Amino acid sequence: MEQRPEELKNIGVMMSNFDYEIEPGTKNRLKSEKVYCGYAGWNFYGTVWFDGRFKCQVKQYKRHVDTVEARTLKELMKKVSAKYGQD
């Protein structure tokens, strides 16, 4: 499973399943800067970055269980939520 590149800087939690919101400007920052963000879900925690596609390293109980890819952040959120919980 692919992991987040170590050289990226953490910009904090910018996505949440609580309200299904993505903080404004997140897409542009991920695409234009060397950064990653957190994605908080009830049954998982995701680390999101951009490498030609948006990618999410999904962890459950501190264990890396999957890496999901999508063209958009909304699509990424839908894929991760569908597989790892929407609550």
Backbone as CSV, one residue per row, in Angstrom:
resi,resn,N_x,N_y,N_z,CA_x,CA_y,CA_z,C_x,C_y,C_z
1,MET,0.835,-1.186,0.000,0.000,0.000,0.000,0.875,1.243,0.000
2,GLU,0.487,2.171,-0.820,1.237,3.417,-0.912,1.075,4.246,0.361
3,GLN,2.160,4.886,0.772,2.140,5.737,1.947,2.460,7.173,1.571
4,ARG,2.055,8.091,2.430,2.310,9.516,2.223,3.816,9.772,2.196
5,PRO,4.264,10.575,1.236,5.681,10.941,1.210,6.071,11.694,2.491
6,GLU,7.187,11.340,3.062,7.635,11.895,4.341,7.931,13.394,4.284
7,GLU,8.318,13.913,3.121,8.744,15.318,3.042,7.582,16.317,3.050
8,LEU,6.353,15.843,2.980,5.211,16.750,2.970,4.935,17.322,4.358
9,LYS,4.453,18.576,4.381,4.157,19.283,5.631,2.675,19.125,5.986
10,ASN,2.390,18.900,7.244,1.023,18.734,7.740,0.338,20.097,7.874
11,ILE,-0.838,20.247,7.245,-1.597,21.493,7.379,-2.829,21.306,8.272
12,GLY,-2.916,20.178,8.955,-4.010,19.944,9.898,-5.183,19.207,9.272
13,VAL,-6.217,19.015,10.083,-7.419,18.318,9.619,-8.255,19.286,8.780
14,MET,-8.432,18.960,7.513,-9.153,19.827,6.579,-10.412,19.165,6.018
15,MET,-10.627,17.889,6.366,-11.793,17.138,5.885,-12.386,16.373,7.058
16,SER,-13.734,16.248,7.061,-14.384,15.560,8.167,-15.651,14.859,7.710
17,ASN,-15.873,13.666,8.240,-17.126,12.965,7.976,-18.249,13.471,8.867
18,PHE,-17.929,14.245,9.894,-18.949,14.779,10.785,-19.957,15.623,10.013
19,ASP,-19.453,16.510,9.174,-20.324,17.390,8.402,-20.111,17.263,6.889
20,TYR,-19.294,16.294,6.486,-18.985,16.053,5.072,-18.497,17.317,4.375
21,GLU,-17.672,18.058,5.066,-17.138,19.305,4.529,-15.641,19.197,4.278
22,ILE,-15.219,19.957,3.292,-13.801,20.114,2.996,-13.513,21.599,3.166
23,GLU,-12.555,21.927,3.997,-12.236,23.328,4.258,-11.885,24.043,2.942
24,PRO,-12.385,25.280,2.772,-12.091,26.041,1.560,-10.577,26.171,1.337
25,GLY,-10.179,26.030,0.091,-8.780,26.180,-0.291,-7.947,24.909,-0.171
26,THR,-8.528,23.852,0.386,-7.771,22.613,0.596,-7.271,22.028,-0.720
27,LYS,-8.159,21.931,-1.705,-7.782,21.360,-3.003,-6.577,22.098,-3.590
28,ASN,-6.642,23.418,-3.603,-5.564,24.202,-4.204,-4.255,24.059,-3.444
29,ARG,-4.324,24.025,-2.116,-3.102,23.868,-1.318,-2.471,22.501,-1.562
30,LEU,-3.291,21.451,-1.592,-2.748,20.111,-1.823,-2.097,20.007,-3.193
31,LYS,-2.684,20.671,-4.181,-2.151,20.600,-5.547,-0.916,21.473,-5.751
32,SER,-0.840,22.616,-5.068,0.221,23.575,-5.371,1.360,23.616,-4.353
33,GLU,1.150,23.064,-3.167,2.182,23.082,-2.137,2.581,21.646,-1.785
34,LYS,3.701,21.498,-1.125,4.158,20.172,-0.675,3.588,19.911,0.714
35,VAL,2.266,19.633,0.751,1.553,19.472,2.016,0.620,18.268,1.982
36,TYR,0.168,17.872,3.170,-0.882,16.872,3.311,-1.833,17.350,4.388
37,CYS,-3.030,16.757,4.415,-4.001,17.143,5.434,-4.629,15.901,6.044
38,GLY,-5.278,16.115,7.180,-5.982,15.046,7.851,-7.425,14.974,7.397
39,TYR,-7.982,13.782,7.474,-9.380,13.514,7.145,-9.931,12.674,8.289
40,ALA,-10.744,13.293,9.133,-11.268,12.627,10.324,-12.597,11.942,10.036
41,GLY,-12.672,10.662,10.361,-13.894,9.885,10.239,-14.157,9.148,11.539
42,TRP,-15.371,8.672,11.718,-15.719,7.975,12.952,-14.909,6.689,13.124
43,ASN,-14.769,5.911,12.046,-14.111,4.607,12.121,-12.730,4.576,11.468
44,PHE,-12.182,5.739,11.153,-10.876,5.785,10.492,-10.263,7.174,10.638
45,TYR,-9.007,7.273,10.275,-8.341,8.568,10.123,-7.564,8.501,8.823
46,GLY,-7.740,9.495,7.986,-7.062,9.513,6.701,-6.032,10.617,6.615
47,THR,-4.980,10.353,5.874,-3.970,11.342,5.541,-4.064,11.545,4.031
48,VAL,-4.335,12.777,3.609,-4.627,13.074,2.203,-3.532,13.946,1.605
49,TRP,-3.098,13.583,0.384,-2.124,14.369,-0.359,-2.433,14.260,-1.840
50,PHE,-1.718,15.059,-2.650,-1.920,15.059,-4.096,-0.626,14.651,-4.782
51,ASP,-0.746,13.669,-5.668,0.395,13.183,-6.456,-0.140,12.787,-7.829
52,GLY,-0.637,13.777,-8.571,-1.283,13.505,-9.853,-2.750,13.150,-9.673
53,ARG,-3.080,12.547,-8.543,-4.443,12.234,-8.099,-4.468,12.458,-6.590
54,PHE,-5.653,12.666,-6.056,-5.773,12.784,-4.612,-5.677,11.384,-4.013
55,LYS,-4.913,11.253,-2.947,-4.690,9.955,-2.318,-4.958,10.069,-0.824
56,CYS,-5.478,8.987,-0.258,-5.775,8.952,1.170,-5.224,7.667,1.772
57,GLN,-4.306,7.829,2.700,-3.770,6.705,3.472,-4.722,6.506,4.646
58,VAL,-5.470,5.420,4.642,-6.496,5.168,5.648,-5.918,4.333,6.791
59,LYS,-6.156,4.804,8.017,-5.714,4.073,9.201,-6.909,3.784,10.096
60,GLN,-6.885,2.614,10.688,-7.854,2.232,11.708,-7.051,1.723,12.892
61,TYR,-7.320,2.279,14.055,-6.590,1.902,15.273,-5.079,1.966,15.050
62,LYS,-4.646,3.063,14.398,-3.232,3.365,14.123,-2.563,2.398,13.151
63,ARG,-3.351,1.568,12.477,-2.811,0.607,11.504,-3.200,1.027,10.091
64,HIS,-2.239,1.123,9.196,-2.491,1.461,7.799,-3.229,0.290,7.148
65,VAL,-4.484,0.537,6.724,-5.288,-0.547,6.163,-5.522,-0.418,4.658
66,ASP,-5.323,0.787,4.106,-5.615,0.974,2.680,-5.091,2.329,2.220
67,THR,-4.888,2.459,0.918,-4.645,3.749,0.288,-5.634,3.851,-0.867
68,VAL,-6.445,4.904,-0.836,-7.518,5.109,-1.815,-7.148,6.309,-2.678
69,GLU,-7.452,6.238,-3.983,-7.163,7.320,-4.928,-8.441,7.794,-5.599
70,ALA,-8.457,9.094,-5.983,-9.598,9.645,-6.715,-9.161,10.903,-7.462
71,ARG,-9.979,11.291,-8.434,-9.694,12.498,-9.215,-9.989,13.771,-8.439
72,THR,-10.996,13.730,-7.551,-11.390,14.910,-6.780,-11.441,14.567,-5.289
73,LEU,-11.424,15.598,-4.453,-11.535,15.368,-3.017,-12.910,14.838,-2.635
74,LYS,-13.959,15.331,-3.273,-15.314,14.835,-2.996,-15.421,13.347,-3.345
75,GLU,-14.865,12.967,-4.492,-14.881,11.557,-4.906,-14.073,10.714,-3.916
76,LEU,-12.940,11.231,-3.464,-12.116,10.531,-2.485,-12.904,10.320,-1.193
77,MET,-13.582,11.359,-0.747,-14.381,11.273,0.469,-15.486,10.221,0.328
78,LYS,-16.142,10.186,-0.818,-17.203,9.195,-1.053,-16.654,7.774,-1.018
79,LYS,-15.519,7.551,-1.670,-14.922,6.213,-1.716,-14.502,5.735,-0.327
80,VAL,-13.818,6.604,0.406,-13.342,6.225,1.733,-14.521,6.003,2.674
81,SER,-15.497,6.889,2.625,-16.677,6.771,3.496,-17.467,5.499,3.201
82,ALA,-17.623,5.176,1.938,-18.375,3.987,1.555,-17.719,2.720,2.090
83,LYS,-16.407,2.696,2.111,-15.692,1.486,2.528,-15.410,1.436,4.032
84,TYR,-15.176,2.596,4.646,-14.725,2.600,6.041,-15.660,3.303,7.017
85,GLY,-16.835,3.689,6.576,-17.820,4.240,7.509,-18.144,5.692,7.239
86,GLN,-19.411,5.994,7.323,-19.877,7.350,7.040,-20.319,8.082,8.296
87,ASP,-20.315,7.460,9.425,-20.767,8.104,10.661,-19.727,9.038,11.213
